[in-house]
Amino acid sequence: MPLPESTVGALASILGTEAVLTRAEDLIPYSFDGTAALKQRPDAVVFPRTSTQVAECVQLAARMKLPIVTRGSGTGLSGGSVPVPGGLVLCLVQMNAILDVDARNLTLRAQPGAITQRIDEAAARHGLFYPPDPGSMRISTIGGNVAENSGGLRGLKYGVTRDYVMGLEVVLADGRIARFGNQCVKDVAGYSLKDLFIGSEGTLGIITEVLLKLVPRPASRKTMLALYDRIEDAAETVSAIVAARIIPCTLEFLDRMTAVCVEEYAHVGLPTDCEAVLLMETDGHPAVVADEAVQMEALARKHGARDVRAARDDAEALQLASARRNAFAALARRRPTTILEDVTVPRSELATMVGFIVSTASAYGLQIGTFGHMGDGNLHRDCRCRAATTRAVCPLTPVG
Ligand SMILES: Cc1cc2nc3c(=O)[nH]c(=O)nc-3n(C[C@H](O)[C@H](O)[C@H](O)COP(=O)(O)OP(=O)(O)OC[C@H]3O[C@@H](n4cnc5c(N)ncnc54)[C@H](O)[C@@H]3O)c2cc1C
């Protein structure tokens, strides 16, 4: 149902007419996110540029009893930015400034619409590093990352977004602006309210500024590909590497179908004739990197890798990592509708789970590509949580 003219006028007086969309054709792109089969057209989409404008929109929506859904880039895979009926989408992509990099305190302040990759690039200009790197980092926003507590390819060693959030500015449901956390490394007194907002998927308030912790940029990195004829061998290599007290920054897995699709899409020289590919990357001091790379190669071979290849240079390493980031897009090219599931199991059960996916695909005549952060999980917490995340992508057409 269209919004009353008076409400549209009130929104325009806060934001300017160009920052308020109400025409059906303009609203369609904001009716869905990365989640298949969830769609709902909003009544309006607005683009605030300041925290005050966000607060004023929230106050207006509260008075008019208009539901608000906050949106970053809409890459979410859990439907969080899909509007509710009769709702207003508050899209923060125009609040995209990186406000400052404080190289003395190793922090970065940004507006919520700043693109994740831009944040790491800004840190890199100071020799610093923002490690969380969701596969979507070229388009996802930092506000979306915080709201989803996103992980990424480097999660095994560096953790997830929560581990880098030092402070937040948020607009609460009644339009008040609140600040939680600060630049102090030791900030232990009282409730950690910022942590409530991390992973809250926009349900508690709207994040309007983020203060992030940065770390020194690793001086060196080495990227390798291990190729397997048995998926189980790749899973066992992951366990063996961690058991050897090596925490690589990346241990990513692609099954044959994913590797074939990625290669067709990105042409990076991924092998397509093996059952599993493990993308392994270690970073840090050059001597440590060299030592770990030798050990990881030996462990991969010991656990059945038929070949282990090292990236020739940084450019090739980057190409391999971005090929992995493109796995979802590459698989999605197969069929018009693609369902992506995230599954987490204890690392020891990975081979069983992958085997189950393969047998399910064959029993129901589906094409399923499996890939993911094979070494990822809550290792930094306790051994009960030793878990790995794997994605199974199912282009929705029976194998022809
Ligand atoms: C190809 C691909 C690869 C991906 N890889 C990964 C991955 O490796 N790891 C991972 O964790 N996720 C991954 N994702 C999922 C997704 O990209 C992340 O969840 C990302 O953080 C979403 O950011 P966004 O800006 O697109 O947020 P949106 O999708 O717009 O929003 C996501 C949620 O955050 C809320 N939100 C957004 N901005 C704010 C804000 N400023 N204040 C309060 N709430 C807000 C929304 O209401 C919604 O609930 C991937 C998605 C795709 C399509």
The ligand as an ORCA input file, in Angstrom:
! r2SCAN-3c Opt
* xyz 0 1
  C      28.642    -14.178     -2.642
  C      28.421    -14.011     -1.161
  C      29.411    -14.391     -0.283
  C      29.225    -14.252      1.092
  N      30.231    -14.642      1.922
  C      30.067    -14.519      3.252
  C      31.104    -14.941      4.144
  O      32.159    -15.418      3.724
  N      30.884    -14.792      5.465
  C      29.711    -14.268      5.953
  O      29.564    -14.155      7.190
  N      28.724    -13.848      5.125
  C      28.873    -13.972      3.809
  N      27.863    -13.560      2.960
  C      26.628    -12.973      3.520
  C      26.617    -11.412      3.530
  O      27.404    -10.887      2.521
  C      27.086    -10.868      4.846
  O      26.175    -11.241      5.834
  C      27.258     -9.324      4.874
  O      27.738     -8.957      6.135
  C      25.970     -8.560      4.605
  O      26.314     -7.196      4.392
  P      25.305     -6.230      3.610
  O      25.868     -4.861      3.631
  O      24.983     -6.772      2.283
  O      24.055     -6.312      4.585
  P      22.512     -6.531      4.221
  O      22.308     -7.824      3.504
  O      21.964     -5.323      3.595
  O      21.910     -6.668      5.688
  C      22.201     -7.797      6.463
  C      21.538     -7.637      7.842
  O      22.154     -6.575      8.538
  C      21.212     -5.575      8.892
  N      21.909     -4.306      8.731
  C      22.574     -3.850      7.647
  N      23.152     -2.672      7.911
  C      22.837     -2.372      9.192
  C      23.112     -1.276     10.053
  N      23.843     -0.238      9.649
  N      22.604     -1.288     11.321
  C      21.855     -2.324     11.760
  N      21.563     -3.389     10.984
  C      22.035     -3.411      9.727
  C      20.037     -5.763      7.940
  O      18.828     -5.309      8.521
  C      20.052     -7.284      7.781
  O      19.411     -7.896      8.877
  C      28.014    -13.701      1.585
  C      27.017    -13.308      0.681
  C      27.201    -13.471     -0.671
  C      26.105    -13.025     -1.607
*
